[in-house]
Amino acid sequence: MSAVLLTITAVPASADKWMIIGAEPDPSPNRSIYLVSADDSVISRSLADGFDPTAPGALAGLQANTIRTILVYQVFEKAGGTNFISYNVSYKCQEGLVSIPQAVSYDRAGKQEFGNSPNWIRVPDNWMGKAEMIACGWQSWRTAKQIWGEGDTPPSKRKKSKEKEPIATFASLGMEYLGEANMMRVTDVVDLVWNTRWTDAVQPAYYDGTPAEKAAAAAKLAEMQKQITTTLQDTKIRVEDEIKMQDKVDRKLGQVGEKFSREMQGVGGNSENEVIAKWGIPQGLIETTPGVRQLNYYWSDTENIQVPYMVDIMGSIGNGGMAPIGQEQRFRTETRTIQCYRKLFLKEGGQQPGYRVFDFDIGCS
């Protein structure tokens, strides 16, 4: 079996839960079904071409320039033709636009054909609209998953109760639970469709190839699995560090103000080169503990403070005379210079060799 039939995406090598998000109306033997993995981690994010996240005021346009991409499979029934197509479907969520930067079709001998539809169009009311809801409309998708117990147990395997079947919630979204299959082996996903939805037909056989082709496919699969492992590690590090960083940013707001804390948005998991590209060469670089690198930045800024002062309260003392009869505290605004610092802590990890941000400290005095 060709390696391209075994794996084409970077996801865990464990059983994944699959949802049907659409089907073409053609009858047998020309049926086809659209599938997505019921896992939020399959969705990737990237920035629109030409958008500079380090430019002044870029934070306000970050969401509008974030592109979310989800993997969709279309499995075909017809023998001798396409076995399945893998679509990378990208969305500009705020604008309601979709494009397909890459589509790869595979036959049962592993032959590939590449195509795309890179132009942005309005999201149509079909399987692309369902994929948009998963990639962009988190509220409905996550609500359905929570009612379903986060997808940990398919409804058909849970004990019956008086509660409404959670599958109805997915049905109301135009989706249907298919079953479990290992995304690392795309043929397992194809088999799942045949074994559960097309039992009235006979699945065509795969082309196994010569011994040399099999060995080459196994070697390619091993290399792709290695790349997948490193990619997953990198993604895990970035997500975990970003969550930790965001929590710390929120707690720091009260200490140094929104101006400086907001600069730390999205820094978790950044490489050393990305940090230097954002803030320049640090004024200090030290190894705090083995495997941990600290980058120090210092700068001056100004802040307005309220300074108290006392004024006399004047009162009459008779015969038209006035004299202080008390005092009152008032405030005036003064500008002072403050010294600020930003300390970033990095450790090795991720897909590429090097250090990545996992913690920080920021403050002014």
C-alpha positions in Angstrom: 0.0 0.0 0.0 1.4 3.4 -0.9 2.5 5.7 1.9 0.3 8.5 0.5 -2.7 6.3 1.3 -1.5 5.8 4.8 -1.2 9.4 6.1 -1.5 12.9 4.9 -2.0 15.0 8.0 -0.4 15.8 11.3 -2.7 14.4 14.1 -2.4 11.9 16.9 -1.9 8.2 16.0 -5.0 7.2 18.0 -8.6 6.5 17.2 -10.3 9.7 16.1 -14.0 10.4 16.1 -15.5 11.3 12.7 -18.5 13.4 11.8 -20.4 13.4 8.5 -20.9 17.1 7.4 -22.3 16.5 3.9 -23.0 14.1 1.0 -23.5 14.4 -2.7 -27.0 13.4 -3.9 -25.8 10.9 -6.5 -27.1 7.3 -6.0 -24.9 4.2 -5.9 -22.4 3.6 -7.4 -21.5 7.3 -7.4 -22.0 8.2 -3.8 -19.6 10.4 -1.8 -19.5 11.6 1.8 -17.7 14.6 3.4 -16.0 14.0 6.8 -14.2 15.9 9.5 -12.5 14.8 12.7 -14.5 15.7 15.8 -11.5 17.3 17.4 -10.8 21.0 17.7 -7.0 20.4 17.5 -7.3 19.6 13.8 -8.0 23.3 13.1 -4.8 25.4 12.4 -4.4 29.1 12.4 -2.3 31.4 10.2 -2.1 35.1 9.4 -3.3 36.6 6.2 -0.6 37.5 3.6 0.8 41.0 4.2 -0.4 41.4 7.7 2.3 42.5 10.1 1.4 41.5 13.7 4.2 43.7 15.0 3.0 46.9 13.4 1.5 49.7 15.6 -2.2 49.0 16.2 -1.9 45.5 14.7 -3.6 43.9 17.7 -7.0 45.5 16.8 -6.9 43.7 13.4 -5.5 40.4 14.6 -8.7 38.5 14.5 -9.8 39.8 11.2 -6.5 38.7 9.7 -6.4 35.3 11.3 -7.2 32.5 8.9 -8.5 29.2 10.2 -7.9 26.0 8.2 -9.6 22.7 8.7 -9.0 19.3 7.0 -12.0 17.7 5.2 -12.1 14.3 3.5 -14.4 13.4 0.7 -14.7 9.6 0.3 -15.9 8.2 -3.1 -17.7 4.9 -3.9 -17.0 4.5 -7.6 -14.6 1.8 -8.4 -11.6 2.6 -10.6 -11.9 6.3 -9.9 -10.9 8.6 -7.0 -10.7 6.8 -3.6 -10.8 10.1 -1.6 -9.9 13.8 -1.7 -8.2 15.7 1.1 -9.2 19.3 1.2 -7.4 22.1 3.2 -10.3 24.5 3.7 -9.4 28.0 4.9 -11.8 30.6 6.4 -11.7 34.3 7.0 -14.2 34.0 9.8 -15.1 37.6 10.4 -15.7 38.2 6.7 -17.5 34.9 6.0 -15.1 33.9 3.2 -13.7 30.6 2.2 -11.0 29.2 -0.1 -9.3 25.9 -0.7 -5.6 26.5 -1.0 -4.9 22.8 -1.6 -6.9 19.7 -2.6 -5.2 16.3 -3.2 -7.1 13.3 -4.7 -5.9 9.7 -4.3 -6.8 6.6 -6.3 -6.5 3.1 -4.9 -3.0 2.8 -6.2 -1.9 5.9 -4.3 -1.6 8.1 -7.4 -2.1 11.8 -6.5 -3.6 14.7 -8.3 -3.3 18.2 -7.0 -5.7 21.1 -7.3 -6.9 24.2 -5.5 -9.4 27.0 -5.5 -7.4 29.8 -3.8 -9.8 32.7 -4.5 -11.9 33.8 -1.6 -15.6 33.5 -2.0 -18.7 33.8 0.2 -19.2 30.6 2.2 -21.9 28.5 0.4 -24.6 26.7 2.2 -23.2 23.2 1.8 -20.5 21.1 3.4 -18.2 24.1 3.4 -20.8 25.9 5.6 -20.7 23.0 8.1 -16.9 23.1 8.1 -17.0 26.8 8.7 -19.2 26.3 11.8 -16.5 24.0 13.3 -13.6 26.3 12.3 -15.2 29.6 13.2 -18.5 29.1 15.1 -17.1 27.6 18.3 -20.2 28.3 20.4 -22.6 25.9 18.6 -19.9 23.3 18.0 -18.6 23.2 21.5 -22.1 23.2 23.0 -22.9 20.1 20.9 -19.7 18.4 22.1 -20.3 19.3 25.7 -23.8 17.8 25.6 -22.2 14.8 23.9 -19.7 14.5 26.8 -17.0 16.2 24.7 -17.3 13.4 22.2 -15.6 10.8 24.5 -18.4 8.3 24.2 -20.5 7.9 21.0 -24.2 8.1 21.8 -24.8 4.6 20.5 -22.5 3.1 23.2 -24.0 5.0 26.2 -26.8 3.6 28.3 -30.2 4.8 27.4 -31.8 7.4 29.7 -34.7 9.7 29.8 -32.5 12.5 28.6 -32.6 13.6 25.0 -30.1 11.8 22.8 -27.1 14.2 22.2 -26.9 13.0 18.6 -30.0 15.1 18.0 -28.0 18.2 18.8 -25.5 17.3 16.1 -28.3 16.5 13.8 -29.7 20.0 14.3 -26.3 21.3 13.1 -26.6 19.2 10.0 -24.0 16.6 11.2 -24.0 12.9 12.0 -21.6 10.9 14.1 -19.9 8.2 11.9 -17.6 6.3 14.2 -13.9 6.0 15.1 -10.9 5.5 12.8 -7.2 6.3 12.9 -6.5 9.4 10.9 -2.8 8.3 10.6 -4.2 5.7 8.2 -6.6 7.4 5.9 -7.6 4.0 4.5 -9.1 3.3 7.9 -11.3 6.3 7.5 -12.3 5.1 4.0 -13.0 1.7 5.4 -15.2 3.2 8.1 -17.4 4.8 5.5 -17.8 1.5 3.6 -18.4 -0.6 6.7 -21.1 1.7 8.1 -22.7 3.5 5.2 -22.2 1.5 2.1 -22.8 -2.1 3.2 -24.9 -2.7 0.2 -21.9 -2.4 -2.1 -18.5 -4.1 -2.5 -15.4 -2.0 -1.7 -12.8 -2.1 -4.5 -9.4 -3.6 -3.6 -6.3 -1.5 -3.0 -3.2 -1.9 -5.2 -0.5 -3.3 -2.9 2.5 -2.6 -5.1 5.8 -4.4 -5.6 8.1 -5.3 -2.7 10.3 -2.3 -3.6 7.3 0.0 -3.6 6.1 -1.4 -0.3 9.6 -0.8 1.3 9.7 2.8 -0.1 6.2 3.4 1.2 7.1 2.1 4.7 10.2 4.3 4.8 8.2 7.3 3.8 5.5 6.6 6.4 8.2 6.3 9.1 9.6 9.7 8.1 6.2 11.3 8.0 5.3 9.8 11.4 8.5 11.3 12.8 7.6 14.7 11.4 4.1 14.4 12.8 5.5 13.6 16.3 7.7 16.7 16.3 4.8 18.9 14.9 2.5 17.7 17.6 5.1 18.4 20.2 5.6 21.9 18.9 1.8 22.5 18.8 1.4 21.2 22.3 4.2 23.4 23.6 2.7 26.5 21.9 -0.8 25.9 23.1 0.2 25.1 26.7 2.5 28.1 26.9 0.0 30.4 25.4 -2.6 29.4 28.0 -0.1 29.9 30.8 1.0 33.3 29.4 -2.5 34.6 28.9 -3.4 33.8 32.5 -0.3 35.6 33.7 -1.0 38.6 31.4 -4.5 38.9 33.0 -3.0 38.8 36.5 -0.4 41.4 35.5 -2.9 43.9 34.2 -3.5 45.3 37.6 0.2 45.8 38.3 1.6 47.4 35.2 -1.5 48.4 33.2 -3.0 47.3 30.0 -0.4 49.1 27.8 2.5 46.8 28.7 0.6 43.6 29.4 -1.2 43.5 26.1 2.2 43.4 24.4 2.6 39.9 25.8 -0.5 38.6 24.0 0.4 35.5 21.9 4.1 35.4 23.0 3.8 32.0 24.6 5.7 29.4 22.5 7.5 32.1 20.4 11.0 31.2 19.3 14.1 33.3 20.3 14.3 34.7 16.8 10.6 35.7 16.9 11.2 37.5 20.2 14.2 39.4 18.8 12.2 40.3 15.7 9.5 41.8 18.0 11.6 43.7 20.6 15.1 43.7 19.2 18.4 42.5 20.8 17.9 42.1 24.6 20.0 44.2 27.0 20.7 41.0 28.9 20.9 37.3 28.2 21.6 34.8 31.0 21.3 31.1 31.6 19.2 31.0 34.8 19.2 27.2 35.2 20.4 24.4 32.9 18.3 24.5 29.7 16.5 27.8 30.6 17.5 31.1 28.9 16.4 34.5 30.1 16.2 37.6 27.9 16.0 40.9 29.6 14.6 44.2 28.2 14.7 47.5 29.9 13.2 50.9 28.9 11.8 54.1 30.3 8.3 55.4 30.1 6.1 58.1 31.6 3.0 57.9 33.7 0.6 60.4 35.1 0.1 60.3 38.9 -2.1 62.2 41.3 0.0 64.1 43.9 -1.8 65.3 47.0 -1.3 68.8 48.4 -2.9 71.0 51.1 -4.7 74.3 50.7 -5.9 76.7 53.4 -9.6 77.2 53.9 -10.3 80.9 54.5 -13.0 82.2 56.7 -14.2 85.5 58.2 -12.7 86.7 61.5 -14.8 89.8 61.9 -14.5 93.4 60.8 -14.2 92.1 57.2 -11.0 90.3 57.9 -10.2 86.8 56.4 -7.8 84.2 57.8 -7.2 80.4 57.5 -9.7 78.4 59.5 -8.6 75.0 58.3 -7.0 73.0 55.5 -8.3 70.8 52.7 -6.4 68.1 50.7 -6.5 68.4 46.9 -4.7 66.6 44.1 -2.8 67.7 41.0 -1.6 65.6 38.0 2.2 65.3 37.6 4.1 63.3 35.0 7.0 61.2 36.2 9.5 58.9 34.5 9.3 55.2 35.3 11.7 52.4 34.7 10.2 49.2 33.2 11.5 45.8 32.5 10.4 42.7 30.5 12.0 39.3 31.3 11.3 36.4 29.0 12.1 32.8 30.0 12.8 30.3 27.2 13.6 26.6 27.1 14.3 24.2 24.3 11.5 22.4 22.6 9.3 22.3 19.5 9.7 21.1 15.9 12.8 23.2 15.1 15.9 23.3 17.3 16.1 26.3 19.6 14.5 28.0 22.6 10.8 28.9 23.0 9.1 31.3 25.5 7.3 29.5 28.3 7.2 32.2 31.0 7.7 35.9 31.5 7.8 38.7 34.1 7.1 42.4 33.5 6.9 45.5 35.7 7.6 49.1 36.3 8.9 51.1 39.2 
